Amino acid sequence: MGGFGFKEAERADAVYRYSVRCDRATSAKIEAAARKAGISVTAFVQRHFEAILDARPNAPKLATFDAAGFDAVEFSKRHHVTLMAAKLWGTLRVHAGENGHVQRFQTLLAEDIGCDHASTGRLVLALIEAGLLETVRKGKMGTSATYRVIGED
C-alpha cells in the first residue's frame, strides 16, 4: 500500500497513542512497579504489551534465578568476561522477565553494580560479544534500551 505519501521508514518510527483504563488500585500498582523498574509508566505498560505480543507459545522460559547464590567471580571465569560484566549480567538477570527481556536505565544499572554510568555501555558490549546478552531495542533519548538476557545452559 503506497497511499498517503508516507514512506515505510517514516511509518516505522511513528508513535501511536492508546488509552488503557483501569481502576485506581491497579493504576497505583502499575505506577509502583514502574518506579521499582526505574522506567516511566508509559514504558512499563509498553513493555508489558510487547511481552504479550512477542510471546511465542513454545518459547523457552528462563529458569528461576537465585540472586543470592550467584557467584560473579565463577561466572566471570566460566564465560571469560570481567568481574564487573559478570555483576552486570547478574543484575540484568534479576530484573529480566521470564522471557529474558529487561528494560532498565544505564544509570540504575550502574548503581546496581557500583560502577560509573559511562562503564555500563562497555560492559553491555562485552556481554553481547560473549553471547550472554542481545539488544532487542536500542535506547533513545529519555528511554532505556531493552535487552534479552541469555540464560546459562
N, C-alpha and C positions, 0 to 999 in steps of 0.2 A: 504494500500500500504506500504510494508515494504522495498522497494528498497533503494539503495544508502547508506545503513548503518547508516542512521540518526534515532535517537530515537525521539519520539514525543515531549518530553520535550526540546530537543535541537532545534527543529524547532520552538517551541512556542516563544523562546527568540530571534529568528533571526531578523535581521534588513534588510529591503529591501529598496532600493533607487529608487525613482521615480522622474521624472522631470516634472515640471509644467511650461509651457510657458505663459507669459503674457507681456503686453506692459509696458513701463517704468512708466507710471502714475499708473497703477494697482499695480506694484511692490512697488512703493513708498507708496501707501495706505496700502498695506499689512505690510510693514516694520513699518509704523507709528502705525498701530493697534497692532502689536506685542509688540512694545515698550510700548504702553499705557497699555497693558495687563500684562506687566512685564515678558514676555516669549520670547523665541527665535522665529525667523521667521519660522523655521522648526517645532517647537512645535505648533505654531499658525496655520500653514497650516494643520498639522496632526489633530489638534483638530477640525478644520473645516470639514475635511473629515470624522472623527469619528462621528461627529454630523450628517452628511448626512447618513452614513452607519448605525448608531444606531437609526436613526429616525424611530419611529413607527407611521404609518399614523393616528392612533386613540389615540395616547398617549396624556394625558392631558398636556397642556402648563401651565407654571407658569403665574399667573396673573401679571399685571404690578405692580411694586414695588415703593411706594412713600418713597424714602430715607429720604426726609426732614421731613416727618410725622412719621417716625419710632421712637417709644418710647422704647428705650432699657431697661429702668427700668421696664416698664409694661410688656415687653416681658420676661424679666428675672423672674419676679414673676409668670407669667402665665405658663411658662414652667419649673420652678424650676431649673434654671441654674444661674450661676454668671453673674454679670453685664458685665464683660469682654467677657464671652462666648456669651452673647446677642449681644454685639457690633461686635464680630467676625461674628456671623450669619448675621447681617445686612450688613457688608461689603462683605461677600460672596454672599449674595443675590443681591447686587448692581452689582457685576461682573458676575453673572450667566447668561447664555443664556436662551432662552425661554424653553429649555428642562431641565433647572436646573443645567446643568454642569458648573463647574468653575475650571479653572486651573490657579493657582497663587502661586508664591514662598512664603514660610513662612516669609521670611524677609520683603516682601512687605505687607503681611497681618499684621505683627507686626507693621509696620509703619502706616498702615491704622487705627489701633485701639489704637496706642500709648502704646504698651507694648514691652517687650523684646522678642527676637526671640525664646528663649527657652520655653516661655509660650504658644506659639501658638499650639504646639503639644498637650499639656494638654487640651487646650480649644477645639481643634478639637475633642478629645476623649470624652469630656463632651457633645458636641453637638451630636456626634454619639450615645452615651448612652441614650440621651434624645429623640432620634428618629427624630432629626432635620437635620441630615446630613448623607450621605452614602459615602463610599470610592468607587470610580469607578476604579481607578488605583493608586497604591502606587507610590510615587515618588522614583526616583533613583538618583544617583549621577549626578548632573547637570540638572536634570529635575524635574519639580514640580509635585506634586500629582494632580489627578483630583478627584473632589468631585461632588456629586449631592446634591444640596440644596433642602430640602423638604419644600414646601410651607405650610403656615398655611391654615387650612380649613376655 
